Amino acid sequence: MLTTADLTETGRPTEEILRRFQEQGFVHLRSVLSADEVAGFRAAAEELLAGEGPEIWGASEEETQVHYVEAAWRKHPALRELALHPVVTRVAERLAGGTLRLYGTDVLKKDPHIHLPTVVHDDEPGLPLAGLTRTLTAWVPLVDVPADRGCLIYVPGSHRRSLEHRQVHLAGFQDYRPMEEVWPEFPFRPRVAVPMRAGDVVFHDFRTVHMAGVNTDGERRLAFASVYMDSDATYRPGVQDHPVAHLTPGAPVDGDRFPLIAAAP
Ligand SMILES: O=C(O)CCC(=O)C(=O)O
C-alpha cells in the first residue's frame, strides 16, 4: 500500500485532511498514485484522445476551454481501473461521509496558449441529478500541472455559501448566470491555485467554486476527472443529461452504468 503523509496506512484520509475538506471544500493529496500507474493511465488517456476526436467545452472550437472525452471509464479498461481505483474511491467515500456511485468520468486536455481559461463554476447546476448532498469530484493530473499549465483554482469555503447564492439547477443553458451575478461576493473572495504533480489527486465538493487558468507553459495539460455522486441520487432533467435521459424523472440513477464504488473495509 502506498502511503503519504495525507493518508493513513490503510489508505484513509487523516483527520486533518477530513477537516480541511469540510472547511475548504477541496483537498489536495500528494503522491496517491505511483509513477507506473500514472504512466499507464496517461497512455490510456492519450490513446482515447487520439481515437475519439474529443468534444469541446466552450462555445466553439475557437473558444475551447478544454477538450474532453466523456464516459472515459467505459471506453478504456485502464481508465475504468482509475475511476474505481481502491485508494481514490476509499478516500472519496471518507471525504463524502457516505456511499457513492460513479456518475461520470472525463479525460480533460488543455492545450498550451490556444485554450481559454476554464469558466468559473461549481458542479451542482450542471448535474442532472436530485438529492445531492455529498457528491464530489476527484481530479487526477496525468502530467505535472504547475501553476502556469492551467491548474485548478478554488474559492475556499465557497461550498458553504447560502442557497440564495447558488444556482442549484440548470434546466437548460439559457438559464446560465455568471458566478458574480449569482454570488456577488465572489470577486472579493480569496482564491487558491493548486499546482500538482502527476500522481497527486485533488478532491472537490460539488458546490465548491472553481476554475482553471490559461495554459501558458508550452506543454499540454492532461487530466482525468471522476464525479462520484450520492448513491441514492435520482434523475432530474437538465443540461448534459444524455447519460441518464433514458430514465423517468425521479428514478434512481443506478445499475451497471453507475456502479457503487467499492468501500474496502
Ligand atoms: O479541467 C478543467 O479545467 C476543469 C475541470 C472541472 O471543472 C471539474 O472537473 O470539475
The ligand as a Tripos MOL2 file, in Angstrom:
@<TRIPOS>MOLECULE
LIG
   10     9     1     0     0
SMALL
NO_CHARGES

@<TRIPOS>ATOM
      1 O1        -10.0570   20.6330  -16.0780 O.co2     1 LIG1
      2 C1        -10.5770   21.7490  -16.0140 C.2       1 LIG1
      3 O2        -10.0770   22.7690  -16.4840 O.co2     1 LIG1
      4 C2        -11.8730   21.9010  -15.2580 C.3       1 LIG1
      5 C3        -12.3280   20.6430  -14.5870 C.3       1 LIG1
      6 C4        -13.5080   20.8540  -13.7130 C.2       1 LIG1
      7 O3        -14.0530   21.9240  -13.6080 O.2       1 LIG1
      8 C5        -14.0390   19.7150  -12.9630 C.2       1 LIG1
      9 O4        -13.5440   18.5910  -13.1170 O.co2     1 LIG1
     10 O5        -14.9790   19.9270  -12.1650 O.co2     1 LIG1
@<TRIPOS>BOND
     1     1     2 2
     2     2     3 1
     3     2     4 1
     4     4     5 1
     5     5     6 1
     6     6     7 2
     7     6     8 1
     8     8     9 2
     9     8    10 1
@<TRIPOS>SUBSTRUCTURE
     1 LIG1         1 GROUP 0 **** ****
